[in-house]
Amino acid sequence: MTDPFRTETQSGDPEARAVSGLASYAQLTEVQLPRAGTFALITLTGGEGKPATFSTESLQALQEILVEVAKRVESGRVAGVGITGVKRFFVAGADLKALIDVKDMGAARDIARLGHQVFGALAAMDVPTFAFINGAAIGGGLEVALAARYRTVSTDAKGISLPEAYLGLVPGWGGVYRLPRLIGPANAVKVMIESPLANNKVLDGRSAYELGIADTVFDSPDFHSPDFLSQSLAWADRIITDEAHRQELDQRRASIAGSSPEEWDAAVAAGRAIVESKTSNAAPAPARLLDLLELGRSLDQAQSAELEVDALGELILTPQFKDSVYAFLELLQRRAKNPSGAPDPALARPINTVGVVGAGLMASQLALLFARQLQVPVVMTDIDQSRVDRGVGHAHAQVDKLFTRRRISLDEADRLKTLISGSVSTTAFADADFVIEAVFEELSIKKQVLAEVESVVSEKCILATNTSSLLVTEMAADLLHPERVIGFHFFNPVAAMPLLEIVRTSKTSEEVLATAFVLGSALKKTTVLVLDAPAFVVNRVLLRSMAEVLKAFDEGTPAEIADEALKPMGLPMTPFTLLAMIGLPVAQHVIESLHNAFGDRFPISTNLQRLIDHGMTSLWTAGHDGNPHIPQSTMDLLEFAHCPATSEQLLDRVQDALAQEIGLLLDEGVVASAEDVDLCMMAGAGWPLHLGGITPYLDRTGASERVNGKPFHLDKR
């Protein structure tokens, strides 16, 4: 029988050849290493240069190749086995579209078991096995790398993660078992729980190495050094032939992974606290993952695999997983990458210098964002030198933190500090292409600031405002060129929150709007076009729900009930916690603006005003036991009606209020569609992915039809 694989033995860089009918999923090459001899290299691919994903078909293709490689190992023809990806991807995870089409438990369990069989075949090879992580290793992509005995990683690799808890699953192809034994349970909880639930935070190559996920890291090659794959193959050659070096690696691993039962218990407890704080335990997957981690401590690989198969099979069929995939693929991927209403990017102007009016914390965050992402000079201004110095100093301190955390190099840190400067005069903006104001949320102040800036900048300079609730049209009304003004509403903290609401007035030019979208993309933000309307989208929706909760509190609903009633939504924080984070005066100011614009839909809380008048920053105070409570002295300041609501009643009221406000917002044309509202709430307010977007959630609860007479989505998913 002829060999079904075309293979090749080379002494230089390997060039992958097509392998039978499986070439669209994986390619096998035999490479001749100088000392070890023949090395079997498997390159995973999605075909036509696309990244690989794991579906039933691609897993079976990899399984067939591993069976063939195992035969060659058994016959003594192969001294080592490696697996890698193409371009910027190692493996882009499981094929989510294929998973959401699974309809029954048998099929779900079959997929879960297949992953274990395939990855287990790699782990069981009777020669050293390697994963060369050249790029993003997401979910199942990282799990197959963990199944190898040794791992290299490139500093160019981004997106190394186990995001399953974020998507409604668990790392059920061995990750939940292997990762804590490699990097310790505490670090495993960070990777599997904390990072996914923090807007799906990911690792880069160096961070993965420092955690112990990879055994060595290779910097991006320069003109004189070999590429990542060549470096990895040379390293593998040494590992295979040098027992002393293998022992050094084992010692490093032992120092990283070593943990006592007490540390394991502490890690699980920390994970449960994170899940409680981030999801209010409303999403099933994160808790299930921690159950597996806790139980798996005393199990072997095969026993843990059985539990993982059960968990993964069950979670694939949950509505939360289907909703998560819809929200992730249709909203955060497709909709975010193709914003509605964005003009032709060819109209955009170049941005070579940026100005920031203000030197407070928000302004400092903006200055760092522009400098870091655009690599252009940014100048901050304020009314006196001490404020300017504090603002620039804060931005520079954030640069130092990035360097300390090894997020940037020393050279980059020095360059960023050089780019961020300050001045007490707006004449510093004379050469600016884009100036954004970040001063106090007061219309008269913002109008004055924009007028001052317009008097010193060129006619081509774009003027932006970071207002969270005021009308951009009114700010620009007295300017000579209102067509160059645009709203650029960021969310706090600027570096972490993905959303940028781009606010267009009736006079904003197409050229300015195009520049705004190109700039937003360069800043790595999710951009949504919104009409110039009070509070735009996120703050309007958030404060409608908050106003409803405050109203119930004023009516006599106990604070504990009012604050906990929305827990079934799985929001990242309770209403009163969010209120304290925003700041009571700021929240009241925005509610007053919305009350003036929309009337009694946004009632002004008399109790909130009493707290502000007495200098309170939060309703809650930490007690002796660490739990929040309301001191009697605070209660004595407040007055209540006598018509309290139950948790269920208040949840229904808030759902109906949200359905009404979003319906009105859409009728007014503030955004193009309900999907834009969903995207805004997820990217700007941390709306839970497992609910599939706020408007599908309101459809499922019946609030849409109760209030508006129809669902937001007529085509049921």
Secondary structure, DSSP 8 states (H G I E B T S, - for coil): ---SS---EESSS------GGGTTTEEEEEEEETTTEEEEEEEE--STT----B-HHHHHHHHHHHHHHHHHHHTT--SEEEEE-BTTEEE--B-HHHHHT--SHHHHHHHHHHHHHHHHHHHT-SS-EEEEE-SEEBTHHHHHHHHSSEEEEETT---BB--HHHHT---TTTHHHHHHHHH-HHHHHIIIIITTTTTS--B-HHHHHHHTSSSEEE----TTS--HHHHHHHHHHHHHH-HHHHHHHHHHHHHHH---HHHHHHHHHHHHHHHHHHHTT-SHHHHHHHHHHHHHTTS-HHHHHHHHHHHHHHHHTSHHHHHHHIIIIIIIIIIHHS-TT---GGG------EEEE--SHHHHHHHHHHHHHH---EEEE-SSHHHHHHHHHHHHHHHHHHHHTTSS-HHHHHHHHHHEEEESSGGGGTT-SEEEE---S-HHHHHHHHHHHHTTS-TT-EEEE--SSS-HHHHHTTSS-GGGEEEEEE-SSTTT--EEEEEE-TT--HHHHHHHHHHHHHTT-EEEEEES-TTTTHHHHHHHHHHHHHHHHHTT--HHHHHHTTGGGT-SS-HHHHHHHH-HHHHHHHHHHHHHHHGGGS---HHHHHHHHTT-S-S-EE-TTS-EE--HHHHTT----S----HHHHHHHHHHHHHHHHHHHHHTTSSSSHHHHHHHHHHHH---GGGT-HHHHHHHHTHHHHHHSS-S-SS--
